[in-house]
Amino acid sequence: MSGGRIKQATDTTEELGMKAANRKKFKRSLLAACSVLAVSGGAGVTSATAEEAASSSIVKPIVDARLRYEHVDQDGFANDADAVTARVRAGLETRPYKGFSVLLEAEIVEGFTEDYNSTTNGRGAFPVVADPDNVELNRAQITYTGIDGVKFVGGRQRIILDDARFVGNVGWRQNEQTYDAALLEVTAIPDLKATYAYLSAVQRIFGNESPNGKFDAANSHIINLGYTGIPGISVGAYGYLFDLDEAPALSTQTYGVRASAKYDITEGIPIIAKAAYAIQSEYGDNPGNYDLDYYMASLGTKAYGFDASVTYEVLEGDSTRGFSTPLATLHKFQGWADVFLATPANGIEDLYGRVGYTSGKVGPFAKIIGAAIYHDFESENGGGSLGSEVDLLLKGVLNKKLSLTAKYANYDGPAGGPADREKLSIQVDWKL
């Protein structure tokens, strides 16, 4: 009896090893096939011909590929992280028929090095680069647009609202965050856009082999309103009710308003002002009892290719928890070093300035984008420094399909606070 059980366990281990090897072969084969499609499609079809084919074809192909090198040097780790990863999204979208269209898209993420902690590869001696190997159905949706001013999307889909501060797709990471949802968008009233979505689940960036890869989100609701009927002014309001089974402490209800205004102080030189405020409390199975605020104010300008802005953003904390944004595109906010993906218990104040420049055509590039950002972080509840960070961006856009990006972040933490770290990313993006 015991011998039989031992053999069964051995067979199971061998089978698991074979399955893992087969998954790896499948991912690499699919990556290779999509790469060939991308190269052949780009080489054999002019942009005009591609546009004509897309407009007349019953099915439009989707190919979106990215190759990235990411380096992380973080205090507390004897080893630096060096990750080379590739991501390919491939699928198709049908042309609308009687108002209905279908979109299907697979996503494959594959790592080609071992010197990083992907969050699922067991390499805990290295800093985290949260791009685990993964194969999944990224989007599978049905869209209906048969009624003027009404759009319905059902199924697994991408949802990005406003600046993605509360609801986004985490587009920087290789594995995209998508939503199993029913979404209704109404634009029948001029200048007013109303969005409602009921969420069933959230497919997170950690992949389907991770225990953190999914939020069951039944009983979660999204309401978002935006109005642009006043020249130079945009206003909006929102309510986000998240009931997350796997993270009850992040189950919250958040209600807020936002506004932006643009005023030309002289021809071609505007002042751009933005502001937002929100209040958050517990929701669903959250055991807490609290009220926390969020507020943001920004002032900037754009002229002759240059842009500059100063922003002050605050997420409150009560010493037990901080204002949370679990479905946001977090990498976009509070520094590209990703130090504050979770708000500290005493909250955070982020005062940052940005200077950028976008060129016209330069050599083979249609445009080049550069930016420098400086963050000064402080604790919101009780004060005290949380460090500072410098972020740098250089992006070259060759054409509508191909771009090259280099991104650098240097976080300098306080004594006893978050660890110092540097991150450097170099990537190539190609879209069909």
C-alpha positions in Angstrom: 0.0 0.0 0.0 2.7 2.5 1.0 4.8 1.6 -2.0 1.8 2.3 -4.3 1.3 5.7 -2.7 4.9 6.6 -3.1 4.9 5.7 -6.8 1.7 7.7 -7.3 3.3 10.8 -5.7 6.4 10.3 -7.9 4.2 10.1 -11.0 2.4 13.2 -10.0 5.7 15.1 -9.5 6.9 13.9 -13.0 3.5 14.9 -14.5 3.7 18.4 -12.9 7.2 18.8 -14.3 6.1 17.8 -17.8 3.1 20.1 -17.6 5.4 23.0 -16.6 7.8 22.2 -19.5 4.9 22.0 -21.9 3.5 25.3 -20.7 6.9 26.9 -21.3 7.2 25.4 -24.8 3.6 26.6 -25.6 4.3 30.1 -24.5 7.6 30.4 -26.4 5.9 28.9 -29.5 3.1 31.4 -29.3 5.5 34.3 -28.7 7.5 33.2 -31.7 4.4 32.9 -33.9 3.1 36.3 -32.9 6.5 37.9 -33.5 6.6 36.4 -37.0 3.1 37.8 -37.6 4.2 41.2 -36.3 7.3 41.4 -38.5 5.5 40.1 -41.6 2.6 42.3 -41.1 4.8 45.3 -40.6 6.9 44.5 -43.6 4.3 43.6 -46.1 1.5 46.1 -45.5 1.7 49.9 -45.9 -0.2 51.9 -43.3 -2.8 53.1 -45.9 -3.4 49.5 -47.1 -3.7 48.3 -43.5 -6.3 50.9 -42.7 -8.3 50.1 -45.8 -8.1 46.4 -45.0 -9.2 47.0 -41.4 -12.2 49.1 -42.5 -13.4 46.5 -45.0 -12.4 43.3 -43.2 -15.0 41.4 -41.1 -12.3 40.6 -38.6 -9.5 42.9 -37.4 -6.4 41.3 -36.0 -4.9 42.5 -32.7 -1.1 42.2 -32.0 0.6 44.1 -29.3 4.2 43.1 -28.4 6.7 44.4 -25.9 10.2 43.4 -25.0 11.7 44.9 -21.8 14.9 44.9 -19.7 14.4 46.0 -16.1 17.2 46.5 -13.5 16.6 47.0 -9.8 19.2 47.9 -7.2 17.5 47.9 -3.8 19.1 48.2 -0.3 18.5 45.1 1.8 19.2 42.7 -1.1 22.6 41.2 -1.8 21.7 40.7 -5.4 20.4 43.2 -8.0 17.5 42.2 -10.2 17.9 41.9 -13.9 14.8 40.9 -15.7 14.4 40.4 -19.5 10.7 39.8 -20.2 8.5 39.7 -23.3 4.7 40.2 -23.6 2.5 39.5 -26.6 -1.2 40.1 -26.8 -2.8 38.6 -29.8 -6.4 38.3 -30.8 -9.2 39.6 -33.1 -12.1 41.9 -33.1 -15.1 41.5 -35.4 -16.7 44.4 -37.3 -20.1 45.4 -35.8 -23.1 43.5 -37.1 -26.5 44.8 -36.1 -24.7 46.7 -33.4 -22.8 43.7 -32.0 -19.1 43.0 -32.1 -16.9 40.4 -30.4 -13.3 40.8 -29.2 -11.0 37.9 -28.1 -7.4 38.5 -26.9 -4.8 36.2 -25.4 -1.9 37.4 -23.4 1.5 35.7 -23.0 4.3 36.9 -20.6 7.6 35.1 -20.7 10.8 35.7 -18.7 14.2 34.9 -20.2 16.4 35.4 -17.1 16.3 34.1 -13.6 17.8 37.0 -11.6 14.6 38.6 -10.3 11.6 37.9 -8.1 8.6 37.8 -10.4 6.4 37.1 -7.3 5.8 33.5 -8.5 9.2 32.1 -9.4 10.5 31.6 -5.8 13.5 33.9 -6.3 13.1 35.8 -3.0 16.8 36.7 -2.8 16.3 39.3 -5.5 14.2 42.5 -5.6 10.7 42.3 -7.2 10.0 42.8 -10.8 6.3 42.0 -10.9 6.1 40.4 -14.4 5.5 36.7 -13.8 5.3 34.2 -16.6 1.7 33.8 -17.5 -0.7 32.7 -20.2 -4.3 33.9 -20.0 -7.4 35.1 -21.8 -6.8 38.8 -21.4 -10.0 40.1 -22.9 -13.2 38.3 -24.1 -16.0 40.7 -24.6 -19.2 41.4 -26.5 -20.0 45.0 -27.3 -23.3 46.5 -28.4 -23.6 49.9 -29.9 -27.0 49.6 -31.8 -28.6 52.4 -29.9 -27.4 56.0 -30.4 -25.6 57.3 -27.4 -25.5 53.9 -25.7 -22.6 51.4 -25.4 -22.7 48.1 -23.6 -19.7 45.9 -23.0 -20.0 42.5 -21.3 -17.3 40.1 -20.4 -13.6 40.4 -19.6 -12.5 43.9 -20.6 -10.1 46.8 -20.1 -11.5 49.6 -18.0 -9.6 52.9 -17.6 -11.5 55.8 -16.0 -10.2 59.4 -15.9 -6.5 59.4 -15.1 -6.6 55.8 -13.7 -6.2 57.1 -10.2 -8.9 54.8 -8.9 -9.7 52.4 -11.8 -7.1 51.4 -14.4 -5.4 48.6 -16.3 -1.8 48.9 -14.8 -0.5 49.3 -18.3 3.1 49.6 -17.3 3.4 46.0 -16.1 3.6 43.2 -18.7 0.5 41.4 -17.5 -2.5 43.8 -17.9 -5.2 44.2 -15.2 -8.6 43.5 -16.7 -12.1 43.2 -15.4 -14.9 40.6 -15.6 -17.7 43.1 -15.8 -20.9 44.4 -17.4 -20.3 48.1 -18.4 -22.9 50.6 -19.7 -21.8 53.9 -21.1 -24.3 56.6 -22.0 -23.5 59.7 -24.1 -27.0 60.5 -25.3 -27.0 63.9 -23.5 -24.6 66.4 -25.2 -21.3 66.9 -23.3 -22.3 64.4 -20.6 -20.7 60.9 -20.3 -22.1 58.5 -17.7 -20.5 55.1 -17.0 -21.8 52.3 -14.8 -20.1 49.0 -14.3 -20.9 45.9 -12.2 -17.7 43.9 -11.4 -17.6 40.2 -11.0 -13.8 39.7 -10.8 -10.5 41.6 -11.3 -7.7 39.7 -13.1 -4.7 41.2 -11.5 -1.1 41.7 -12.8 0.3 38.7 -10.8 -1.1 36.1 -13.2 -3.4 33.1 -12.9 -0.8 30.9 -11.1 -0.5 33.3 -8.2 -2.7 33.3 -5.1 -2.8 37.1 -5.5 -3.7 36.9 -9.2 -7.5 37.5 -8.9 -10.0 39.5 -6.8 -13.5 38.1 -6.6 -15.4 41.3 -6.7 -19.1 40.5 -6.8 -21.2 43.3 -5.3 -18.7 45.9 -6.6 -20.0 48.9 -8.5 -18.5 51.7 -10.6 -20.2 55.0 -11.3 -18.5 57.8 -13.2 -19.9 61.0 -14.6 -18.1 63.6 -16.7 -19.3 66.9 -18.2 -17.5 69.0 -20.7 -20.2 71.5 -21.8 -18.4 74.6 -20.4 -15.6 75.8 -22.7 -12.2 75.2 -21.1 -13.7 73.4 -18.1 -14.2 69.7 -17.3 -16.0 68.5 -14.2 -16.9 65.0 -12.9 -18.1 62.9 -10.0 -17.7 59.3 -9.1 -18.6 56.5 -6.7 -16.5 53.4 -6.5 -17.8 50.5 -4.3 -15.3 47.7 -4.1 -16.1 44.4 -2.3 -13.0 42.3 -2.7 -13.2 38.8 -1.1 -9.5 38.1 -1.1 -8.7 41.5 0.5 -11.5 42.6 2.8 -9.3 45.4 4.3 -9.3 46.9 0.8 -13.1 46.7 0.4 -14.0 50.3 0.4 -16.6 52.9 -0.8 -15.1 56.0 -2.3 -17.1 59.1 -3.4 -15.4 62.0 -5.1 -15.4 65.0 -7.5 -12.8 66.3 -9.9 -12.4 69.4 -12.1 -9.9 70.8 -14.6 -9.7 74.2 -16.3 -7.6 75.6 -19.1 -7.1 79.4 -19.5 -4.9 81.0 -22.2 -2.9 83.7 -20.5 -1.6 84.6 -24.0 -2.0 82.9 -27.4 -0.5 79.4 -27.3 0.4 79.6 -23.6 -2.3 78.2 -21.3 -2.5 77.8 -17.6 -3.9 74.3 -16.7 -5.4 73.8 -13.2 -6.7 70.5 -11.8 -8.3 69.5 -8.5 -9.9 66.5 -7.0 -11.4 65.5 -3.6 -12.7 62.1 -2.4 -13.8 60.5 0.9 -13.5 56.8 1.7 -14.9 54.4 4.2 -15.3 50.7 4.8 -17.6 48.6 2.5 -18.6 45.0 2.2 -16.8 42.6 4.5 -14.2 45.2 5.6 -13.9 44.9 9.4 -12.8 48.5 9.9 -14.8 51.6 10.8 -13.1 54.8 9.4 -13.3 57.8 7.1 -10.3 59.0 5.2 -9.9 61.8 2.6 -8.0 62.2 -0.7 -7.3 65.5 -2.3 -5.1 66.8 -5.1 -4.3 70.2 -6.7 -2.2 70.8 -9.7 -1.1 73.8 -11.7 0.8 73.7 -15.0 1.4 74.9 -18.5 2.3 73.7 -22.0 3.9 75.8 -24.7 6.2 75.2 -27.8 6.7 71.5 -27.0 7.5 72.1 -23.3 5.3 71.3 -20.3 5.8 72.1 -16.6 3.6 71.4 -13.6 3.5 71.3 -9.8 1.2 68.9 -8.1 0.3 68.3 -4.4 -1.5 65.0 -3.7 -2.6 63.7 -0.3 -3.9 60.3 0.8 -4.8 60.4 4.5 -4.0 57.8 7.1 -5.3 57.2 10.6 -2.2 55.3 12.0 -4.1 52.0 11.4 -4.7 52.2 7.6 -4.2 54.5 4.7 -6.6 55.7 2.0 -6.5 52.8 -0.5 -6.7 52.6 -4.3 -6.4 48.8 -5.0 -7.6 48.9 -8.6 -5.6 52.0 -9.7 -2.7 52.1 -12.2 -0.4 52.6 -9.2 2.8 52.9 -11.1 1.6 56.1 -12.6 1.5 57.8 -9.2 3.9 58.5 -6.3 7.0 57.7 -8.2 8.2 55.1 -10.7 10.3 53.3 -8.1 6.9 51.8 -6.9 7.8 52.4 -3.2 4.3 53.4 -2.2 2.0 51.0 -4.0 0.2 50.6 -0.7 -0.5 53.8 1.2 1.3 53.9 4.6 -0.8 53.7 7.7 -0.1 57.3 8.5 -0.9 58.4 5.0 1.3 60.2 2.5 1.8 63.7 1.1 3.4 63.9 -2.3 4.6 67.3 -3.6 6.1 66.9 -7.1 7.2 68.9 -10.0 7.5 67.9 -13.6 9.3 69.4 -16.6 9.0 67.8 -20.0 9.6 68.3 -23.7 8.1 66.8 -26.8 9.9 67.3 -30.1 8.9 67.2 -33.7 10.6 64.9 -36.1 14.2 64.1 -35.2 16.1 61.8 -37.6 14.2 58.5 -37.8 11.9 59.4 -35.0 8.5 61.0 -35.6 8.9 62.6 -32.1 10.9 62.3 -28.9 9.5 62.7 -25.5 11.6 63.6 -22.4 10.6 64.3 -18.8 12.1 64.8 -15.4 10.0 64.6 -12.2 11.0 65.3 -8.6 8.9 63.9 -5.6 9.1 65.0 -2.0 7.2 62.6 0.3 6.0 63.2 3.8 3.8 61.4 6.3 0.3 62.9 6.3 -0.5 62.0 9.9 2.1 63.4 12.2 4.6 64.7 9.6 8.0 63.4 9.0 9.9 62.7 5.8 9.2 59.6 3.7 12.1 60.4 1.3 12.4 61.8 -2.2 12.6 60.5 -5.7 13.9 61.5 -9.1 12.2 60.0 -12.2 13.5 60.4 -15.8 11.9 59.4 -19.1 13.1 59.3 -22.6 10.8 57.9 -25.3 11.4 57.8 -29.1 8.3 57.3 -31.3 9.4 55.9 -34.7 5.9 55.7 -36.1 2.3 54.7 -35.0 3.4 51.1 -34.4 6.9 51.2 -33.0 8.5 53.1 -30.0 11.5 52.8 -27.8 11.4 53.8 -24.1 14.0 54.3 -21.3 12.8 55.0 -17.8 14.9 55.6 -14.6 13.8 56.1 -11.0 16.0 56.8 -7.9 14.3 56.7 -4.5 16.2 58.1 -1.5 14.5 56.9 1.7 14.7 58.3 5.3 16.6 56.5 8.1 14.5 53.6 9.2 12.0 54.1 6.4 11.5 52.4 3.0 14.7 51.1 1.5 16.7 53.1 -1.1 16.4 51.8 -4.6 17.2 52.5 -8.2 15.3 51.2 -11.2 16.1 51.3 -14.9 13.9 50.0 -17.7 14.5 49.8 -21.4 11.8 48.6 -23.7 10.5 48.2 -27.3 6.8 48.4 -28.1 5.2 47.3 -31.3 1.5 47.4 -32.2 -0.2 46.1 -35.4 
